[in-house]
């Protein structure tokens, strides 16, 4: 399904995924417990954003499917 809003959500999800990869590398390199705690909070925040993104994507997809069925 090619939908501009869904494409935007997909791009946002990919951006979050890339951020997580960078933070993971950063977490593995750092030795400071304070820095590690800060990075873990960032990872948790991004994970929550990803979860919300996925929920929104499912809602929009279901809505679009209903619209398609209603048109038929």
PyMOL commands that set and color helices and strands:
alter all, ss='L'
color gray80, all
select helices_A, chain A and resi 4-29+33-71
alter helices_A, ss='H'
color red, helices_A
deselect
rebuild
show_as cartoon
